[in-house]
Amino acid sequence: MGLWTLLEAFLLFANSFAILNEDRFLAPRGWTLIEIRRGERNSLKGQIIGLIHAFHFLRLPLIILNIITIVVKLFSG
């Protein structure tokens, strides 16, 4: 397992969090920023919710990274 494979795995992980729909998937399970209280932000659930919402703001850089990854895979095989 090389560095490139590890970077691809991280990119897939980031993509999976970026495509989660808050209304369809997160809200029925109580995983929205509105539903957690101020004291719960330091809990594990609060940290995961914050991570999911951080990836929502990284959609444009993720698109660029996906394009770069596809181009490199096309040329390198």
Buried (B, 14 or more C-beta within 10 A) or exposed (E): EEEEEEEBEEBEEBBEBBEBEBEEEBEEEEBBEEEBEEEEEEEEEBEEBBEBBEBEEBEEEBEEBBEEBEEEEEEEE
